[in-house]
Amino acid sequence: MTITDPALAARLAAMTTPQELLDADGHLLGRHVPTVPGMRFPELGITDAEIATILADPFGWVPVTEVDARLRALRSHA
């Protein structure tokens, strides 16, 4: 969608936090999540660099297959 109304575009550009967009009757139309440089997912509140650090931590994330294998091993010993 392209915003052609300059006043609306300015209001949206000035927003610094996610906002719900409502029609005149108060019905939810959607959410506007402002673009933040260096933050691909601003609704998470962490920067792209922080996400990369978390994902690179070998002790921070375990593949689902490893979790599943560990659970199966624990069940077989019970």
HELIX and SHEET records of a PDB file:
HELIX    1   1 PRO A    6  ALA A   14  1                                   9    
HELIX    2   2 PRO A   42  LEU A   44  5                                   3    
HELIX    3   3 ASP A   48  ALA A   56  1                                   9    
HELIX    4   4 VAL A   64  SER A   76  1                                  13    
SHEET    1   A 2 GLN A  19  LEU A  22  0                                        
SHEET    2   A 2 LEU A  28  HIS A  32 -1                                        
END                                                                             
